[in-house]
C-alpha cells in the first residue's frame, strides 16, 4: 500500500503535526527522515524492515556506517547520510552539559549514566575527561582523543592544562571499548597510573577511570587498581 493511500492517522508527518513527535513509533520517525519508499514498500514499511533487521534496536542502527546503512533495500546514500547525521546530532545533544549544572559525580554509576548515551554507539575508542570541583560537582567535560577500534591516546599534559583552565580539583577519565567488554587492558592500567601520578604533581586528583562497554562499565576506583 502506498503511503498516500493510508488514512491521515497512519501518515507519519501528518500524525506528528497533529499529535506531536512522542506519538510516533520508531519506524514512523525513521520514515520521516527516509521520506520515500520503494516500488513495493511504502516508506513506513521500509523503516519497519530496517528495524527488524536490527532486532528492533535503534542502538544497532545508530552504530552503522553510511556504507552499511546503504545496504538496506530502498536506502541510498542520500537517505543513509540523513540517518547518520540524525544519530550524530542525538549523540552531540547527549554530550552537551548545559542541563547538568550541579550534577554531583559521586559514583561510577553516575559517570556511566552521563557518558553511556555519548559512547554506546561509537565504533572506535574515544577518551573523555570529566572535571569536578572540590565537592565532586560536575563542571564540564572534553573529548580528549578519538582512536582506532582498540586504542586511543591519552595526553596527560593536555588533561592537566584543561583541568587548570577550568579551575578543576578532580578529573575523571572515561573511555569506551567498542568490543563491548569493559575489562581494562594492561595499557589501560599503565596509563591510569601514569595519569594519577602526573595529576598529583599539580595538586589535582584522579577521582576515577571508568571504562564503558555495552551496557556495562568498569571503575578503577571500585577495583582500587589505580593504587596498586
C-alpha positions as CSV (number, residue, x, y, z in Angstrom):
1,X,0.0,0.0,0.0
2,X,1.3,3.4,-0.9
3,X,1.7,6.0,1.8
4,X,-0.9,8.3,0.3
5,X,-3.4,5.6,0.5
6,X,-3.1,5.4,4.3
7,X,-5.5,7.4,6.4
8,X,-4.2,10.6,7.9
9,X,-3.5,9.0,11.4
10,X,-1.2,6.5,9.7
11,X,0.9,9.1,7.8
12,X,3.9,10.0,10.0
13,X,4.3,13.7,9.0
14,X,0.6,14.4,9.5
15,X,0.5,12.4,12.7
16,X,3.5,14.3,14.1
17,X,1.9,17.7,13.3
18,X,-1.4,16.7,14.9
19,X,-0.2,14.7,17.9
20,X,3.5,15.5,18.4
21,X,6.7,13.5,17.9
22,X,6.2,11.5,21.1
23,X,3.1,9.8,19.5
24,X,5.2,8.3,16.7
25,X,6.8,4.9,16.8
26,X,10.5,4.4,16.0
27,X,9.6,3.2,12.5
28,X,7.4,6.3,11.9
29,X,10.2,8.6,13.0
30,X,12.6,6.8,10.7
31,X,10.1,7.1,7.9
32,X,10.0,10.9,8.1
33,X,13.8,11.0,7.6
34,X,13.7,8.5,4.8
35,X,11.0,10.4,3.0
36,X,10.2,7.9,0.3
37,X,9.8,4.1,0.0
38,X,10.3,1.7,-2.9
39,X,8.0,0.4,-5.7
40,X,6.9,-2.4,-3.5
41,X,7.1,-0.9,0.0
42,X,5.9,2.4,1.4
43,X,8.4,4.4,3.5
44,X,6.9,3.1,6.8
45,X,7.4,-0.5,5.6
46,X,11.0,0.3,4.6
47,X,11.6,1.7,8.1
48,X,10.0,-1.3,9.8
49,X,12.1,-3.7,7.7
50,X,15.3,-1.8,8.7
51,X,14.4,-2.1,12.4
52,X,13.5,-5.8,12.0
53,X,17.0,-6.4,10.6
54,X,18.4,-4.6,13.6
55,X,16.5,-6.8,16.1
56,X,14.2,-3.8,16.7
57,X,17.1,-1.8,18.3
58,X,17.9,1.8,17.3
59,X,21.3,1.3,19.0
60,X,22.3,-1.2,16.3
61,X,21.2,1.1,13.5
62,X,22.8,4.2,15.1
63,X,26.2,2.4,15.2
64,X,26.2,1.6,11.5
65,X,28.3,3.5,8.9
66,X,26.8,5.2,6.0
67,X,28.0,2.4,3.8
68,X,26.3,-0.3,5.9
69,X,23.0,1.7,6.1
70,X,23.0,1.8,2.3
71,X,22.7,-2.0,2.2
72,X,19.1,-1.8,3.3
73,X,16.7,-2.1,0.4
74,X,15.3,1.2,-0.6
75,X,18.1,3.2,1.2
76,X,20.6,5.1,-1.0
77,X,23.5,7.3,0.0
78,X,21.3,10.4,0.5
79,X,18.9,8.7,2.9
80,X,21.8,7.0,4.7
81,X,23.6,10.3,5.2
82,X,20.4,11.8,6.6
83,X,20.0,9.0,9.1
84,X,23.7,9.0,10.1
85,X,23.5,12.8,10.6
86,X,20.4,12.5,12.8
87,X,22.0,9.9,15.0
88,X,25.2,12.1,15.3
89,X,23.0,15.1,16.3
90,X,21.5,12.9,19.0
91,X,24.9,11.9,20.3
92,X,26.1,15.5,20.4
93,X,22.9,16.6,22.2
94,X,23.6,13.9,24.8
95,X,27.1,15.2,25.1
96,X,26.0,18.8,25.9
97,X,26.3,19.7,29.5
98,X,24.1,22.8,29.7
99,X,21.4,20.9,31.6
100,X,23.9,19.2,34.0
101,X,24.5,22.1,36.4
102,X,25.1,21.0,40.0
103,X,25.3,17.3,39.0
104,X,27.4,15.5,41.6
105,X,29.5,12.7,40.2
106,X,29.7,10.7,43.5
107,X,29.9,7.2,42.0
108,X,30.9,5.4,38.8
109,X,27.2,4.7,38.2
110,X,26.6,8.5,37.8
111,X,29.5,8.7,35.4
112,X,28.1,5.8,33.4
113,X,24.7,7.4,33.2
114,X,26.2,10.6,31.9
115,X,28.5,9.1,29.3
116,X,26.8,6.0,28.1
117,X,24.5,7.8,25.8
118,X,27.5,9.6,24.3
119,X,29.7,6.5,23.8
120,X,27.4,3.5,23.3
121,X,27.1,3.7,19.5
122,X,30.7,4.7,18.8
123,X,32.6,2.1,16.8
124,X,36.0,3.3,17.8
125,X,37.7,4.2,21.1
126,X,37.2,7.7,22.4
127,X,38.7,9.2,25.5
128,X,36.9,11.9,27.5
129,X,37.8,13.8,30.6
130,X,35.2,15.0,33.1
131,X,36.1,17.8,35.5
132,X,34.8,18.4,39.0
133,X,35.2,20.9,41.8
134,X,36.3,20.0,45.4
135,X,32.9,18.6,46.2
136,X,32.7,16.5,43.1
137,X,30.2,18.8,41.3
138,X,30.5,18.3,37.6
139,X,31.8,21.4,35.9
140,X,32.5,20.3,32.4
141,X,33.9,17.7,30.0
142,X,36.2,17.4,27.0
143,X,36.7,14.8,24.3
144,X,40.4,14.2,24.7
145,X,41.0,11.9,21.7
146,X,39.4,9.6,19.2
147,X,41.3,6.5,18.2
148,X,41.0,3.2,16.3
149,X,38.9,0.2,17.1
150,X,41.0,-0.9,20.1
151,X,43.2,2.0,21.1
152,X,43.2,5.7,21.9
153,X,45.8,8.2,23.0
154,X,45.9,9.8,26.5
155,X,47.8,13.0,26.7
156,X,48.5,13.7,30.3
157,X,49.8,17.3,29.7
158,X,46.6,18.2,27.8
159,X,44.4,16.8,30.6
160,X,46.3,18.9,33.2
161,X,46.2,22.0,31.1
162,X,42.4,21.7,30.6
163,X,41.8,21.0,34.3
164,X,43.8,24.1,35.3
165,X,41.9,26.2,32.7
166,X,38.6,25.0,34.2
167,X,39.8,25.5,37.7
168,X,39.0,21.9,38.5
169,X,40.0,20.0,41.6
170,X,39.3,16.5,40.2
171,X,39.5,14.6,37.0
172,X,37.5,11.5,35.9
173,X,38.9,9.7,32.8
174,X,36.3,7.9,30.7
175,X,36.8,5.8,27.6
176,X,34.8,3.2,25.7
177,X,35.6,-0.3,24.5
178,X,33.8,-0.9,21.2
179,X,34.2,-4.7,21.7
180,X,31.6,-4.5,24.4
181,X,33.7,-5.7,27.3
182,X,34.6,-3.2,30.0
183,X,37.6,-5.0,31.4
184,X,40.8,-2.9,31.4
185,X,43.8,-3.9,29.3
186,X,47.4,-3.7,30.5
187,X,47.8,-0.4,28.6
188,X,44.7,0.9,30.4
189,X,46.1,0.1,33.8
190,X,49.5,1.6,33.0
191,X,48.0,4.8,31.5
192,X,45.8,5.2,34.6
193,X,48.7,5.0,37.0
194,X,50.8,7.5,34.9
195,X,47.9,10.0,34.8
196,X,47.3,9.7,38.5
197,X,51.0,10.4,39.2
198,X,51.0,13.3,36.8
199,X,47.9,14.9,38.3
200,X,49.3,14.6,41.8
201,X,52.4,16.7,40.9
202,X,50.0,19.5,40.0
203,X,47.8,19.2,43.1
204,X,45.0,17.6,41.1
205,X,43.2,14.3,41.9
206,X,42.3,11.4,39.6
207,X,38.9,10.5,41.0
208,X,38.3,7.6,38.8
209,X,38.9,6.0,35.4
210,X,35.6,4.5,34.0
211,X,35.7,2.1,31.0
212,X,32.3,1.8,29.2
213,X,31.3,-1.3,27.4
214,X,27.9,-2.5,26.0
215,X,25.5,-1.7,28.9
216,X,28.3,-2.1,31.5
217,X,31.2,-0.3,33.0
218,X,34.4,-0.9,34.9
219,X,35.6,1.5,37.6
220,X,39.2,1.7,38.6
221,X,38.2,3.4,41.8
222,X,35.9,0.5,42.7
223,X,38.6,-2.1,42.0
224,X,41.4,0.0,43.6
225,X,43.7,-0.8,40.7
226,X,44.9,2.8,40.3
227,X,46.6,2.5,43.7
228,X,48.2,-1.0,43.1
